[in-house]
Amino acid sequence: MNIKNNIDTNSVNSLAALFSKRAAISADETAFVQYDTVAEQWVDYSWSQTVADAARWQRALQQSGLHRGDRIAVMLRNCREWVLFDQAALGLGLVTVPIYTNDRAGNIAWLLRDAGVRLLLIEGAEEWRALRAIEEVLAQLDAVITLQPVATQSSTVRVIHVDEWLTDEAAEFRVEEMPDNTLATIIYTSGTTGPPKGVMLSHRNILFNVKSGLESIEIYTTDRFLSFLPLSHAFERSIGYYLPVAAGSSIIYARSIPQLAEDLQQQKPTAMVAVPRIFERIYSKLSAKLAHESVIKQKLFQLAVESGWALFQQQQGLQHAGMKAQLLHLLLDRVVAAKVRSRFGGRFRLAVCGGAALSPQISRLFIGLGIPIVQGYGLTEHSPTMSVNRVEDNIPASIGKVMPGMEVVIGRDDEILARSPSVMLGYWNNEQATAAVIDEDGWLHSGDKGRFDDQGHLYIIGRLKEILVLSNGEKVPPGDIELAIAAEAVIDEVMIIGDARPYLSALIVPDMDELCKLATTLGISATGAALLQEPGVIRHLLKLVRKRLAEFPGYARIQRIALIADAWSVENGILTPTLKLKRSVISERYKNEIEALYAGH
């Protein structure tokens, strides 16, 4: 039975007050679920237990000599301790600075200095080893708190295990009075170019975003959110953490991305927040597996998707499904689609997808299989969401309708502009950058190009700064082209090249397992890295790329491709933490390969 018990965020003046109120209302209900690696089992934690533990963390923060407005940093995987540290700090008026666990040491040093962080919370030995390179910066902190014991030989950094830091004194969870613009967090953007900027979000910024989100999507106390996107990202933090607190839903912390499939099976979540790359990878694996099935199984799968999509279109009031499609759906939903849904745990009812555009082709497949995906859109600078598709009004090609209480318009050069109580306070210590994105009338300039349809659905049509201009003056938006190419099972990552060049080309990171299978099919004897230079393989992949782009305008024709051996990842600095391409980094790292694509031109 679905029950709603949302807290009106207008009734509280801080995120800590929201947390405290939820603990009072839903004391004995499950708040968080986390895997205990020592006991080797999942453990449920109630709201009352969690707020009591947060009070202990809060007392430790007070005894550390911190004062309202001081910055504390958290560098943990998603876990309940992240929440305890965050809520303890927020209740005292401290400012949380999240750090990605896989961020580069140099980047971490920069933001610790820039934010003036006094206290840092990390996991254990692995994180400590990664941070030893910036020991000089860590020495300037009051302390580094660790969840796991760490053997340190540092004479300059004060490292304390959490058990030593926490107090056993009984304490009440405190919620200080907060003026409207009290700073809650500084989130450093993972930009694709340039150094990160610290986005200042107030308690009210985020609370308004949560309120608007709950007015846009039905969330219930019985919902179970699976949390695996980093809490350092504004999207997961607002929609996957603070919103469930307001709704009284429980949050399950996934153990890791490699264990995600197993966690889905064991915990059977009903909802999650995701970025498109997650679904693109699942889509590629499904496509690759299907390619090796019989023609009959392939046809049944295709019919299951088509009949499910037809029923979805009917539910949206767009077109009647027809008797044939309805009968096919009744049969194939149990035989085919239910098997795919079972991989998500069997209770899954909603995925909110954001951070980048999701291919309509991929949306169609999952929705056709009965896995509802709604796309949303926002910016860290907007706390973050500003538009979202509703379940009952879901146009997968769009990024939804504007959320309640927000203004979104299309400005000069088709730029998306937003104005609402969720617009950030500004960039930390960077008034010039703030003035560049928030104009005198309070409009936040997104840098994204968009359009509205007649029904008010918003669509992304490109990036102002990511438009490639060919040497003939033709302007090409690379995003949609890359999305289409990446849908090919043998292609793991792709980046289009062409700025100030005579034609488009592409750098492609292939899926090596699929590439080896392809080579066998083509009768090519080369293996491993040698396949990347094999002319027959390159010609065939170029054909696949052009086939994917057959419906695109003429400007999208790819003339040449280069196959890259390196996997592109967050760890090697090529992808942002939300798996977007760092175009300038890629262009510099593979400048020789790029020049070879244009040799003689």
C-alpha positions as CSV (number, residue, x, y, z in Angstrom):
1,M,0.0,0.0,0.0
2,N,1.4,3.4,-1.1
3,I,1.2,6.0,1.7
4,K,2.4,9.6,1.5
5,N,3.7,11.4,4.5
6,N,5.7,14.3,3.1
7,I,7.0,17.0,5.4
8,D,6.2,20.5,4.2
9,T,9.7,22.0,3.9
10,N,8.2,25.4,4.6
11,S,7.6,24.2,8.1
12,V,11.4,23.9,8.8
13,N,14.2,26.3,8.4
14,S,17.1,24.0,7.9
15,L,18.0,20.5,6.5
16,A,18.8,19.4,10.0
17,A,15.4,20.5,11.2
18,L,13.9,18.4,8.4
19,F,15.9,15.4,9.5
20,S,15.0,15.9,13.1
21,K,11.3,16.2,12.3
22,R,11.4,13.1,10.2
23,A,13.0,11.2,13.1
24,A,10.2,12.3,15.4
25,I,7.4,11.4,12.9
26,S,8.8,8.1,11.7
27,A,10.9,7.1,14.8
28,D,10.6,3.3,14.4
29,E,10.5,3.1,10.6
30,T,13.6,2.1,8.6
31,A,15.6,5.1,7.5
32,F,18.8,3.5,6.1
33,V,20.0,0.1,5.0
34,Q,23.7,-0.7,4.9
35,Y,25.9,-3.8,4.4
36,D,27.9,-4.7,7.5
37,T,31.2,-6.1,6.2
38,V,32.1,-7.6,9.5
39,A,28.8,-9.4,10.2
40,E,28.5,-10.0,6.4
41,Q,24.8,-9.0,6.3
42,W,22.5,-6.1,5.6
43,V,21.5,-4.0,8.6
44,D,18.4,-1.8,8.9
45,Y,18.7,1.5,10.9
46,S,15.6,3.3,12.2
47,W,15.1,7.0,12.2
48,S,15.3,7.2,16.0
49,Q,18.6,5.3,16.1
50,T,20.0,7.4,13.3
51,V,19.2,10.8,15.0
52,A,20.6,9.5,18.3
53,D,23.9,8.5,16.5
54,A,24.0,11.9,14.8
55,A,23.8,13.6,18.2
56,R,27.0,11.8,19.2
57,W,28.7,13.0,16.0
58,Q,27.4,16.5,16.7
59,R,28.8,16.4,20.2
60,A,32.2,15.4,18.8
61,L,32.1,18.3,16.4
62,Q,31.3,20.7,19.3
63,Q,34.3,19.4,21.3
64,S,36.5,19.9,18.3
65,G,36.2,23.6,18.7
66,L,34.2,24.3,15.5
67,H,32.0,27.3,15.2
68,R,29.0,28.2,13.0
69,G,30.2,28.8,9.4
70,D,33.3,26.7,9.7
71,R,33.8,24.2,6.8
72,I,34.2,20.5,7.3
73,A,34.9,18.1,4.4
74,V,33.6,14.5,3.8
75,M,35.4,12.1,1.5
76,L,33.5,8.8,1.9
77,R,31.7,6.4,-0.3
78,N,27.9,6.6,0.1
79,C,27.1,5.3,3.6
80,R,25.1,6.1,6.7
81,E,28.2,7.7,8.3
82,W,28.2,10.3,5.5
83,V,24.7,11.3,6.7
84,L,25.6,11.3,10.4
85,F,28.5,13.7,9.7
86,D,26.5,15.9,7.4
87,Q,23.4,16.2,9.7
88,A,25.5,16.7,12.8
89,A,27.3,19.6,11.0
90,L,24.2,21.1,9.5
91,G,22.4,21.3,12.8
92,L,25.3,23.4,14.3
93,G,25.4,25.7,11.3
94,L,28.6,24.2,9.9
95,V,29.2,23.9,6.2
96,T,29.7,20.5,4.5
97,V,32.2,20.3,1.7
98,P,31.8,16.9,-0.2
99,I,34.8,15.4,-1.9
100,Y,34.8,12.6,-4.5
101,T,36.6,9.5,-3.2
102,N,38.4,9.1,-6.5
103,D,39.3,12.7,-7.0
104,R,43.0,13.6,-7.7
105,A,45.1,14.5,-4.7
106,G,46.1,17.8,-6.3
107,N,42.5,18.7,-6.9
108,I,41.6,17.8,-3.3
109,A,44.5,20.0,-2.0
110,W,43.2,22.9,-4.0
111,L,39.6,22.7,-2.7
112,L,40.7,22.1,0.9
113,R,42.7,25.3,0.7
114,D,40.1,27.2,-1.2
115,A,37.2,26.4,1.2
116,G,39.4,26.8,4.3
117,V,38.4,23.3,5.5
118,R,39.2,22.6,9.2
119,L,38.2,18.9,9.5
120,L,38.2,16.0,7.0
121,L,36.4,12.7,7.3
122,I,37.8,9.8,5.2
123,E,37.3,6.0,5.0
124,G,40.6,4.4,5.9
125,A,44.0,3.2,4.7
126,E,43.3,3.4,1.0
127,E,42.2,7.0,1.1
128,W,45.0,7.9,3.4
129,R,47.6,6.5,1.0
130,A,46.1,8.5,-1.8
131,L,46.3,11.7,0.3
132,R,49.9,11.3,1.5
133,A,51.0,13.3,-1.5
134,I,49.3,16.4,0.0
135,E,50.4,15.9,3.6
136,E,51.6,19.5,3.7
137,V,48.0,20.7,3.1
138,L,46.5,18.1,5.5
139,A,48.8,19.4,8.2
140,Q,46.9,22.7,8.1
141,L,43.7,21.0,9.2
142,D,42.6,20.6,12.8
143,A,42.3,16.8,12.2
144,V,41.7,14.0,9.8
145,I,39.0,11.6,11.1
146,T,39.0,8.0,9.8
147,L,36.3,5.4,9.9
148,Q,38.8,2.5,9.7
149,P,42.1,2.3,11.7
150,V,45.0,3.8,9.8
151,A,48.7,3.2,10.5
152,T,50.2,6.6,10.1
153,Q,53.8,7.7,10.4
154,S,53.0,11.4,9.9
155,S,54.4,13.8,12.5
156,T,52.5,16.7,11.0
157,V,49.0,15.5,10.4
158,R,46.6,14.8,13.3
159,V,44.8,11.5,12.4
160,I,42.1,10.2,14.7
161,H,40.0,7.1,14.5
162,V,36.3,7.8,14.7
163,D,35.9,5.6,17.9
164,E,38.4,7.8,19.7
165,W,36.8,11.0,18.3
166,L,33.2,10.2,19.2
167,T,31.9,10.7,22.7
168,D,29.8,8.3,24.8
169,E,28.0,11.1,26.5
170,A,24.3,11.1,26.1
171,A,23.3,14.1,23.9
172,E,20.2,15.6,22.2
173,F,20.4,16.4,18.5
174,R,20.6,20.2,18.2
175,V,19.1,22.3,15.5
176,E,20.3,25.9,15.6
177,E,18.1,28.7,14.3
178,M,19.1,29.5,10.7
179,P,18.5,32.8,8.8
180,D,17.1,32.2,5.3
181,N,20.4,32.5,3.5
182,T,22.5,30.3,5.9
183,L,25.1,28.5,3.9
184,A,24.7,24.7,4.1
185,T,27.2,23.3,1.7
186,I,29.9,24.2,-0.9
187,I,29.9,21.8,-3.8
188,Y,32.8,22.0,-6.1
189,T,31.7,21.5,-9.7
190,S,33.3,18.8,-11.7
191,G,33.6,20.9,-14.8
192,T,34.9,19.5,-18.1
193,T,37.3,22.4,-18.4
194,G,39.1,24.7,-16.0
195,P,39.5,24.5,-12.2
196,P,36.5,23.6,-10.1
197,K,34.3,26.4,-8.6
198,G,32.7,26.1,-5.2
199,V,28.9,26.4,-5.5
200,M,27.4,27.9,-2.4
201,L,24.0,26.4,-1.6
202,S,21.9,27.5,1.4
203,H,19.5,25.4,3.5
204,R,16.6,27.2,1.8
205,N,18.0,26.6,-1.7
206,I,17.9,22.9,-1.2
207,L,14.7,22.7,0.8
208,F,12.9,24.6,-1.9
209,N,14.2,22.1,-4.5
210,V,13.1,19.2,-2.4
211,K,9.6,20.7,-2.0
212,S,9.3,21.3,-5.8
213,G,10.5,17.7,-6.5
214,L,7.9,16.2,-4.2
215,E,5.2,18.2,-6.0
216,S,6.4,16.9,-9.3
217,I,6.8,13.1,-8.6
218,E,4.8,10.8,-6.3
219,I,7.1,9.4,-3.6
220,Y,5.9,7.2,-0.8
221,T,7.0,6.1,2.7
222,T,7.1,2.6,1.3
223,D,9.7,3.6,-1.4
224,R,13.2,2.2,-1.1
225,F,15.8,4.3,-2.8
226,L,19.0,2.6,-4.0
227,S,21.9,5.0,-3.6
228,F,25.0,4.5,-5.7
229,L,25.8,7.8,-7.4
230,P,28.3,9.7,-5.3
231,L,26.7,11.9,-2.6
232,S,29.3,14.4,-3.5
233,H,27.1,15.1,-6.6
234,A,24.2,17.5,-6.1
235,F,21.7,15.4,-8.0
236,E,22.2,12.3,-5.7
237,R,22.4,14.5,-2.6
238,S,19.2,16.4,-3.1
239,I,17.0,13.8,-4.9
240,G,18.5,10.6,-3.5
241,Y,19.1,11.8,0.1
242,Y,17.3,14.9,1.3
243,L,14.1,14.2,-0.8
244,P,13.6,10.7,0.7
245,V,14.1,12.2,4.2
246,A,11.3,14.7,3.5
247,A,9.1,11.8,2.1
248,G,9.9,9.3,4.8
249,S,11.3,6.8,2.4
250,S,14.2,4.5,3.2
251,I,17.6,4.6,1.6
252,I,19.7,1.6,0.7
253,Y,23.5,2.1,0.2
254,A,24.8,0.0,-2.6
255,R,28.1,-1.7,-1.8
256,S,29.8,-0.8,-5.1
257,I,29.1,-0.5,-8.8
258,P,30.5,-4.0,-9.5
259,Q,28.0,-5.4,-6.9
260,L,25.1,-3.3,-8.1
261,A,23.3,-6.2,-9.9
262,E,23.6,-8.3,-6.7
263,D,22.4,-5.5,-4.5
264,L,19.3,-4.9,-6.7
265,Q,18.4,-8.6,-6.4
266,Q,18.9,-8.7,-2.7
267,Q,17.4,-5.4,-1.6
268,K,14.6,-5.0,-4.3
269,P,14.5,-1.2,-4.4
270,T,11.6,0.7,-5.9
271,A,13.5,3.8,-7.0
272,M,16.9,5.2,-7.7
273,V,18.7,8.3,-9.1
274,A,21.0,7.6,-12.1
275,V,23.0,9.1,-14.8
276,P,22.5,8.1,-18.5
277,R,25.8,6.2,-18.6
278,I,24.4,3.5,-16.2
279,F,21.6,2.7,-18.6
280,E,23.8,3.0,-21.7
281,R,26.1,0.3,-20.2
282,I,23.1,-2.0,-19.4
283,Y,21.7,-1.4,-22.9
284,S,25.1,-2.3,-24.5
285,K,25.3,-5.5,-22.4
286,L,21.7,-6.5,-23.3
287,S,22.4,-5.7,-27.0
288,A,25.6,-7.8,-27.0
289,K,23.9,-10.7,-25.3
290,L,20.9,-10.5,-27.6
291,A,23.2,-10.6,-30.7
292,H,24.3,-14.1,-29.8
293,E,20.7,-15.4,-29.3
294,S,18.6,-17.1,-31.9
295,V,16.6,-15.1,-34.5
296,I,13.4,-16.2,-32.7
297,K,14.6,-14.9,-29.3
298,Q,15.7,-11.6,-30.9
299,K,12.3,-11.2,-32.5
300,L,10.4,-11.9,-29.3
301,F,12.6,-9.4,-27.4
302,Q,11.9,-6.8,-30.1
303,L,8.2,-7.5,-30.0
304,A,8.2,-7.3,-26.2
305,V,9.8,-3.8,-26.3
306,E,7.5,-2.6,-29.2
307,S,4.3,-3.8,-27.5
308,G,5.3,-2.4,-24.1
309,W,6.1,0.9,-25.8
310,A,2.7,0.9,-27.5
311,L,1.0,0.4,-24.2
312,F,3.1,3.2,-22.7
313,Q,2.1,5.5,-25.5
314,Q,-1.6,4.7,-24.8
315,Q,-1.1,5.4,-21.1
316,Q,0.3,8.8,-22.0
317,G,-2.7,9.5,-24.1
318,L,-0.6,9.8,-27.3
319,Q,-2.1,6.9,-29.4
320,H,-4.2,3.8,-29.0
321,A,-2.1,0.6,-28.7
322,G,-4.5,-1.6,-30.7
323,M,-5.7,-5.0,-29.8
324,K,-2.7,-6.8,-31.3
325,A,-0.2,-4.8,-29.3
326,Q,-2.2,-5.3,-26.1
327,L,-2.4,-9.1,-26.6
328,L,1.3,-9.3,-27.4
329,H,2.1,-7.3,-24.3
330,L,0.0,-9.7,-22.1
331,L,2.0,-12.6,-23.4
332,L,5.5,-11.2,-23.8
333,D,5.6,-9.1,-20.7
334,R,5.6,-12.3,-18.5
335,V,7.8,-14.3,-20.9
336,V,10.4,-11.7,-21.8
337,A,10.1,-8.3,-20.0
338,A,9.6,-9.7,-16.5
339,K,12.9,-11.5,-16.7
340,V,14.7,-8.2,-17.4
341,R,12.7,-6.5,-14.6
342,S,13.7,-9.2,-12.2
343,R,17.3,-8.1,-12.6
344,F,16.3,-4.8,-11.0
345,G,14.8,-6.7,-8.0
346,G,11.2,-7.0,-9.4
347,R,9.7,-4.1,-7.4
348,F,11.3,-1.3,-9.3
349,R,8.9,1.5,-10.2
350,L,11.0,4.7,-10.9
351,A,14.4,5.9,-12.1
352,V,15.0,9.6,-12.2
353,C,17.8,10.1,-14.7
354,G,19.8,13.3,-15.0
355,G,23.3,14.8,-15.4
356,A,23.3,14.4,-19.2
357,A,20.9,13.5,-22.1
358,L,19.7,10.0,-22.3
359,S,19.2,8.6,-25.8
360,P,15.5,8.2,-26.7
361,Q,16.3,4.8,-28.2
362,I,17.6,3.6,-24.8
363,S,14.6,5.2,-23.0
364,R,12.3,3.4,-25.3
365,L,13.8,0.0,-24.6
366,F,13.6,0.3,-20.8
367,I,10.2,1.8,-20.8
368,G,9.0,-0.8,-23.2
369,L,10.2,-3.5,-20.8
370,G,8.3,-1.9,-18.0
371,I,11.1,0.0,-16.3
372,P,9.9,3.6,-15.9
373,I,12.6,6.2,-16.5
374,V,11.9,9.9,-16.2
375,Q,14.5,12.4,-17.2
376,G,15.2,15.5,-15.2
377,Y,17.4,18.5,-15.8
378,G,19.3,20.9,-13.6
379,L,22.6,22.3,-12.5
380,T,24.6,22.2,-9.3
381,E,24.1,26.0,-9.2
382,H,20.3,25.3,-9.0
383,S,20.4,22.9,-6.1
384,P,20.1,21.2,-8.7
385,T,16.8,20.3,-10.5
386,M,14.6,22.7,-12.5
387,S,12.6,20.4,-14.8
388,V,11.5,16.8,-14.8
389,N,9.1,14.5,-16.7
390,R,6.1,13.3,-14.7
391,V,5.3,9.6,-14.8
392,E,1.9,10.4,-16.2
393,D,3.3,12.9,-18.7
394,N,6.6,11.4,-19.8
395,I,8.2,12.4,-23.1
396,P,11.5,10.5,-23.1
397,A,13.1,12.8,-25.7
398,S,12.5,15.8,-23.4
399,I,13.9,16.7,-20.0
400,G,10.4,17.4,-18.7
401,K,8.3,20.3,-17.6
402,V,9.5,23.1,-15.3
403,M,9.0,22.3,-11.7
404,P,6.5,24.2,-9.5
405,G,7.7,27.6,-8.2
406,M,10.4,27.9,-10.8
407,E,10.8,30.1,-13.9
408,V,12.7,28.8,-16.9
409,V,12.9,30.7,-20.2
410,I,14.9,30.5,-23.4
411,G,17.2,33.5,-23.7
412,R,19.6,34.8,-26.3
413,D,21.3,32.1,-28.5
414,D,18.7,29.6,-27.2
415,E,20.3,29.5,-23.8
416,I,18.2,28.0,-20.9
417,L,17.8,30.5,-18.1
418,A,16.4,29.8,-14.6
419,R,15.2,31.9,-11.8
420,S,13.9,30.5,-8.5
421,P,14.6,30.2,-4.7
422,S,16.9,27.3,-5.7
423,V,19.5,29.5,-7.5
424,M,22.8,29.4,-5.6
425,L,24.1,32.1,-3.3
426,G,27.1,32.3,-5.7
427,Y,30.6,30.8,-6.2
428,W,32.8,30.7,-3.1
429,N,35.4,33.4,-3.2
430,N,34.7,34.2,-6.8
431,E,32.4,37.1,-7.4
432,Q,33.6,37.5,-11.0
433,A,32.5,34.0,-11.9
434,T,29.2,34.5,-10.0
435,A,28.4,37.7,-12.0
436,A,29.2,35.8,-15.2
437,V,26.3,33.3,-14.6
438,I,23.7,35.2,-12.6
439,D,22.6,38.4,-14.3
440,E,21.3,41.6,-12.6
441,D,17.7,40.3,-12.9
442,G,18.5,37.1,-11.0
443,W,18.5,34.7,-14.0
444,L,21.0,31.8,-13.8
445,H,22.6,31.2,-17.2
446,S,22.9,27.5,-17.8
447,G,25.3,27.4,-20.8
448,D,22.9,24.8,-22.3
449,K,20.8,25.5,-25.4
450,G,17.2,24.4,-25.3
451,R,13.6,24.8,-26.6
452,F,10.1,24.2,-25.4
453,D,7.4,22.4,-27.3
454,D,3.8,23.5,-27.4
455,Q,2.9,21.5,-24.3
456,G,5.7,23.0,-22.2
457,H,8.2,20.1,-22.4
458,L,11.8,21.3,-22.3
459,Y,14.4,19.9,-24.7
460,I,18.2,20.2,-24.7
461,I,19.6,21.0,-28.2
462,G,23.2,21.5,-27.4
463,R,25.9,23.3,-25.3
464,L,26.9,26.9,-26.0
465,K,30.5,26.0,-25.5
466,E,30.5,22.5,-27.0
467,I,29.5,23.4,-30.5
468,L,32.1,22.3,-33.0
469,V,32.7,24.7,-35.9
470,L,34.1,23.1,-39.0
471,S,36.6,25.0,-41.1
472,N,33.8,25.6,-43.6
473,G,31.7,27.4,-40.9
474,E,29.3,24.5,-40.3
475,K,28.2,24.3,-36.7
476,V,27.9,20.8,-35.2
477,P,26.6,19.8,-31.8
478,P,28.6,16.7,-30.8
479,G,26.4,15.3,-28.0
480,D,23.6,13.7,-30.0
481,I,26.1,12.2,-32.5
482,E,28.1,10.7,-29.7
483,L,25.0,9.3,-28.0
484,A,23.9,7.6,-31.2
485,I,27.4,6.1,-31.8
486,A,27.8,4.9,-28.2
487,A,24.6,2.8,-28.6
488,E,26.7,0.3,-30.7
489,A,27.6,-2.6,-28.4
490,V,31.2,-2.8,-29.6
491,I,31.8,0.9,-28.7
492,D,32.4,1.8,-25.1
493,E,33.3,5.5,-25.4
494,V,33.4,8.0,-28.2
495,M,34.4,11.6,-28.8
496,I,33.8,13.6,-31.9
497,I,36.6,15.8,-33.3
498,G,36.2,18.6,-35.9
499,D,36.6,22.1,-34.4
500,A,38.4,24.2,-37.1
501,R,38.9,21.0,-39.1
502,P,37.6,20.2,-42.7
503,Y,35.5,17.2,-41.6
504,L,34.3,15.2,-38.5
505,S,36.3,12.3,-37.1
506,A,36.0,10.2,-34.0
507,L,38.1,8.8,-31.2
508,I,36.6,5.5,-30.2
509,V,37.3,3.3,-27.1
510,P,36.1,-0.2,-28.1
511,D,34.7,-2.9,-25.8
512,M,37.6,-5.3,-26.3
513,D,35.5,-8.4,-25.7
514,E,33.1,-7.4,-28.3
515,L,35.9,-6.3,-30.7
516,C,37.5,-9.8,-30.4
517,K,34.1,-11.4,-31.3
518,L,33.7,-9.0,-34.2
519,A,37.2,-9.9,-35.5
520,T,36.4,-13.6,-35.4
521,T,33.2,-13.0,-37.3
522,L,35.1,-11.0,-39.9
523,G,37.7,-13.7,-40.2
524,I,40.5,-11.5,-38.9
525,S,43.3,-13.4,-37.1
526,A,44.8,-10.5,-35.2
527,T,44.1,-10.3,-31.4
528,G,44.4,-7.9,-28.5
529,A,45.9,-4.4,-29.1
530,A,46.8,-5.4,-32.7
531,L,43.1,-5.2,-33.6
532,L,43.1,-1.5,-33.0
533,Q,45.3,-1.0,-36.0
534,E,43.7,-3.7,-38.2
535,P,42.4,-2.0,-41.4
536,G,39.5,-4.5,-41.7
537,V,38.3,-3.8,-38.2
538,I,38.6,0.0,-38.6
539,R,36.6,-0.1,-41.9
540,H,33.9,-2.2,-40.4
541,L,33.5,0.0,-37.3
542,L,33.3,3.1,-39.6
543,K,30.5,1.4,-41.4
544,L,28.7,0.7,-38.1
545,V,29.2,4.4,-37.1
546,R,27.8,5.7,-40.4
547,K,24.8,3.3,-40.1
548,R,24.1,4.7,-36.6
549,L,24.1,8.2,-38.1
550,A,22.1,7.4,-41.2
551,E,19.1,9.5,-40.0
552,F,21.3,12.5,-39.0
553,P,21.8,15.6,-41.3
554,G,24.7,15.6,-43.7
555,Y,26.9,17.5,-41.3
556,A,27.1,14.5,-39.0
557,R,29.0,12.3,-41.4
558,I,32.1,10.8,-39.8
559,Q,35.0,10.6,-42.3
560,R,37.7,8.8,-40.2
561,I,38.0,7.1,-36.8
562,A,40.9,6.1,-34.5
563,L,40.6,3.3,-32.0
564,I,42.0,4.0,-28.6
565,A,43.5,1.3,-26.3
566,D,43.1,3.2,-23.0
567,A,39.9,2.8,-21.0
568,W,38.4,6.3,-20.2
569,S,37.6,6.7,-16.6
570,V,37.3,9.1,-13.7
571,E,40.5,7.6,-12.2
572,N,42.7,8.6,-15.2
573,G,41.2,12.1,-15.4
574,I,39.4,11.7,-18.7
575,L,35.8,11.5,-17.3
576,T,34.2,13.7,-14.7
577,P,32.7,12.0,-11.7
578,T,29.3,12.0,-13.5
579,L,31.0,10.3,-16.5
580,K,31.0,13.2,-18.8
581,L,33.9,13.6,-21.3
582,K,36.7,16.1,-20.4
583,R,37.1,17.2,-24.0
584,S,40.1,19.4,-23.5
585,V,41.9,16.7,-21.6
586,I,41.1,14.1,-24.3
587,S,42.2,16.5,-27.1
588,E,45.5,17.1,-25.4
589,R,46.2,13.5,-24.4
590,Y,45.5,12.1,-27.9
591,K,46.7,15.0,-30.0
592,N,49.0,12.8,-32.1
593,E,46.1,10.4,-32.9
594,I,43.9,13.4,-33.8
595,E,46.6,14.9,-36.1
596,A,46.9,11.6,-37.9
597,L,43.2,11.6,-38.6
598,Y,43.7,14.8,-40.6
599,A,47.0,14.0,-42.2
600,G,47.2,15.5,-45.7
601,H,44.3,17.9,-45.1
